[in-house]
Amino acid sequence: MNYIITGGTGFIGTHLTKLIHQRNPQAKVYNLDIVKPGTPLPLPGKATYHSPLLDGEELTSTFVECDIRKPIENLPFEPTPEDIIFNFAAVHRTPGYPDYEYFETNQKGAENVTAFAEKYGIKRIVFTSSIAPYGAAEQLKEETTLPTPNTAYGISKLVAEKIHMIWQARDKENRQLTICRPGVVFGKGENGNFTRLYWAIRGHKMAYPGRTDTIKACIYVKELVNFMLYRVEQHPHGVEIYNCCFEPAYTIQHICEVMKKVTGLTSWIPNVPNWIIMPTAAVLGALGAPMGICPARVKKLQISTNICGKKLKNCGYQFKYSFEEALQDWFKDNRNGYLE
């Protein structure tokens, strides 16, 4: 049996690889990616890449150079029907890329991954989707909510979900598909929203953009990968979709206050009216978007990601971390010095 991780050099793939080897040091894990481990992943803008690995740590998987935008073939190992595929490879940061790139990787990648599984009779796939297929709206979203994506990223992820579902439907009684729709995934090496938030607070550059009650569904990366392995073990066949986030989801103010508590920050965070913050973001965007501040990101901060995590909470999985414990663990991974 092999663990096959597309996009295994990335944030979630690295943490999953570490967890697999913690549980089974002899496990055969293959990382199918276009980026070699130890190479900084490409980030839009001028963002600095930070690795998910601890200092001196190496990724304990076998790297296989593979571009999922093309058919998956000529692998240096023999796939078996008992293998598990974790399909993580994606273009996902938004805004940041031309629209066609989301479809080129996310849609074509889904087609090529499921064709590969079909060819070798592989019966288990875990696909990391997103909450973006729900679209941007304040209303609570459950797994049964009709998806209405309004970005190229969200549309491409919804199409990818459907492609995986078609693969499973070709052999309903034997194929297992778990689709995870995570909120904001945070942890060491995320290079994303929580890291920017921490450094903004620490640098006295954080302000609530017109409201403090914006809901931001989130999950710790170590919790997410633990849940993925749990579902692979507990889900014999069929299709299941899970919103992956703490339940209930937290407000931006709660997130900031807990982050400050865990890291020892004392910065006051003002609530700046919209009529002030949007013109300021426009100016900063024209100057190159320092700290990632631009109108599109501020607007994104103002809209709740009000995602319901009750299905995950009630499925039998036991969370390993509370939200505060998750931040403490992340802080510890950075030698209690910062979050990144």
N, C-alpha and C positions, 0 to 999 in steps of 0.2 A: 504494500500500500504506500502511495506517495501523497504528500500534501503539495498541491500545485497552486502557487499564488501569483496571479498576474498583477503587475505593479508592486511586487514584493519589496522593492527598494524603498518604497514610500513610507509615509507615516504609519498608517494602520498596518500595512504589510510587515513592517519591521517589528511592531509590537506583537503581532500575531506569531511571527516566527520565534520571537523570544519566549512566548508563552508555550508554544508547542514543544520547544526543547527543554523548558523547565519541567514539563510533564513527562516527556519522553525523549531523553538525550539521544536515543538511537533513531529517531524519526527521520525519514528522508523528505526534506523540504526543498522544493525547487522554485526559485524566484525567476519568473519570466518577466523581463523588463527591458526597456531600452536604456536605462540608466544603471551603470555599475554601482554596487555598494561602495560608499566612501566618496562618491561624486556628488557635489551639491545639486539638488534638484532645481530645475529652472523655475523661477518665480517671476510673476509679472512685476513691472516697475523696477524699483531699486531696492527691493527687500533683500535682507541678508538671510541666507539659509542656515538653519541650525539643525543638527542631526538628531534623530530620535534615539541614537545609541548613547550610552554613557561613555565617559572618558576612558579610552583604552579598550572599549568593547568592539567586537566585530560581529557582523551579521552571520549567523550560523545557518546559512542555507546555501544551496548550490546555484550560482548565478547562471542563467541561460539567456543570452541576448535574444530578445523577441519583441517584435512590434505587432501588437494585436490588431493594428489596422490592416494587417496582411494575414493570409492563412497561416495557421500554426503548424509547422512541419519541421522535419529534420532535427528532432530533439535528441539530446545525448543520453536519454534514458528511455525505458520502455513503459509507457503508460499502461495501467491496468484498470479493469472495471471497478475495482475497490478504491480507487483514488478519490480524493476530494479536491474540487476546484474552488478556490476563493477568488472571485473576479473583482479585483480592486482597481485595475488600471483604468484611468479616466482623466479627462480634462475637466477640472471641477471648480477652479477659482473663478468667481464671478463678482463684479466685472473683471476683465483682464484679457480676454481672448476674442478674436473674431468669431462670429456665430458658427461658421462652417467647421471650425476646429472641434467644437463640442460634439457635433454629429459625426465627424470623421473618426474620432476616437471612441466615443460612447456608443454610437449605433453600430458602426462597423466592428468594433471590438466585441460587442455582444454577439453579433452574427458569427464571428470567427471563433469565439470561445465555445459557443454552443455547438458549432459544427465540429470542433475538435472533440468535445465530449461525446457527440454522436458517433464519430469515427471509432473511438476506442471503447465505447460502451460504458463510459463513466456515468454514474447514476446520481452523484451528489454535487450540487453547486450551491455556494453561498454568494449572493450578489449584493454588493454594497451600492445601494441606490442613494437617495437623498430625500429630504423633505421638500425640495424645490418643485417636484411634480404637483404639490398641492396648490402652488401659486401663492402670491403675497396677499394676505388678508388677515384681519384680526380674529376671525372666527376660529373656534377650536376645531382641530382636524384629527379625526380618528382614521384608522386604517380603512374604514368603509366610506370615508368622505370621497366624493367624486373629484379626481384630480383635475385641476384647471391651471396648468403651468403657463406662466407668462414671460418666461425667459428661454433663450435657446438652450441653456444648460438644463432647465427643468423639463423642457420638451424632450431633449435627447435622452435624459434619464428615464422618462416614462416610456419612450419607445424601446429603450434597452430592457426595461422590465418586461414588456410585452414579448420581446424576442425570447427572453429566458422562459417565460410562461409557455410559449409555443413549443419550445424544446421539451419541457416537462410533460405537456399534454400528449406528446407522441408516444409516451409510455407511462401513463398516469399511475399505474399500480407499482411501479418499480423506481421511478425517478423522484428525487427529493430536491426541492428548491426552497431556499430560505432567502427572502428579500429583506434586507435591513434598510430602513429609512432613518438614518441618524440625524439628530439635531446637530448643533455645533459640537464637534469632537475636539476635546482639548487634552493636553498632555505633552510630555517632552517631545520636542521636534515637530509640533503642529504647524509652526510658521504661519499662524492665522489669527483669527479674531481675538482669542483669549490672550495670546502673546502681545498683540498690539494694545489690548485693553490694559494689561498689566503695566507695560512701559509708559503708556499715556498717563496712568494714575501716578506712577512713580516719578514721572517727569513733570507733574503738575500741568498736564496738557489735556486732561480728561474733563469733559463737561457732558451732562445729560442733555441730549439733543431735543429739548422741548418737553420732555416727559421722563418720569422716573419709573413708571409702571409698565414699560414695554416688556413683554414676556419673551424670553430667549431660551427655548428648549435646548438642552445640552446633555452630553454624556462624556464620561472619562474614557479615554482610549483603552485603558486596561480593562475597564468594565465591558466595553463593546466587544473586544476580542474574546473575553471569557464567555460572554453570552453566545457568541457565534459558535464556539466549540460545544457549548451546552446544547444548542439547538441541533447541531449535526448529530449529536449522540441521542437526542430525545425524539427526533422527527423522522419516522421511518419512510414516509413517502408523501407526495402531494406538494401543494404550493402554500406557503405561509408568508405573510407580510407583517413586519413588526416596525412600529415607530420605536426608535431607540433613543430614549432620553429619560432623565429623572422625572418622577411623577410625584407631585405636580411640577410643571416647569416653573423656573424661577424668573423673577423680574430682573431687569438690568441693575437696579439698585441693590437687590439682595446679592447678586453675583459680585458686584463691586465691593460691598461691605465685607463679605466673607473673604474675598481675595485680599483685602486690606488687613483683615484680622490675621490670616494665615501668614502673610509675608511681613507683617510688622509695619505696614505703611500707615501714615496718619493724614494723608492729603485730604483736604476738603474738596468735594466734587460739586461744583455749582450746576444749577439747572438753567441753561441758557435758552431763552425764547427762540422759536423757530425763525423769526424775522431777523435775528442777529446771526444765528449759527449757519444758515444756508449761504448768505453772501460771503461769510468768512470762509466756509468750505470751498466756495467757488474760487476765491482768491488763492487759497492754498493749493487747490487742484491745478490752477494755472502755473503755480510755482514748482510743480512736480510732485504734489501730494505727499509732503513729509508726514511720516507716521501713518501713511495710508489714508490720510484725510482728504476726501474729495466729495462733491455733492452726491454721487451715486452711493458711496459707502454711508454717508450720514443719513440719506433717505432709507437705506437698508436698516440702519440702527433704529429708525423711528417706527418701523413696522414690526409688530409682534410675530414671532414664530411660535404660535400657540398650539403646540403639538401634544396630543394626549398619549401618555405612556402607560395607560392602565393595562393594556393587553400584555405588555412585557412584564409588568409588575405582578400580574396574576397568573402567569404561565408556569409557575413553579420554580423559576430561576431566582436564586438568592443573591441580591446585590452584595458585592464585596466591599464597597465603599459608600459612605454618605458623600454629599457634595463637599463638605468641609474636609473630610478625610481624603478625598480625591485630590483636592488642591494641596493638602499637606504632603501627600505622596509625590506629587509632581514637584513641589518645592524641594523635597528631599532629593529627588533625582538630579536637581541642580545644586546639590550640596548646600541647601538652605540659603542660597544667595540671591536667587531671582527665579522668574518663570520664563522659560523659552524652550 
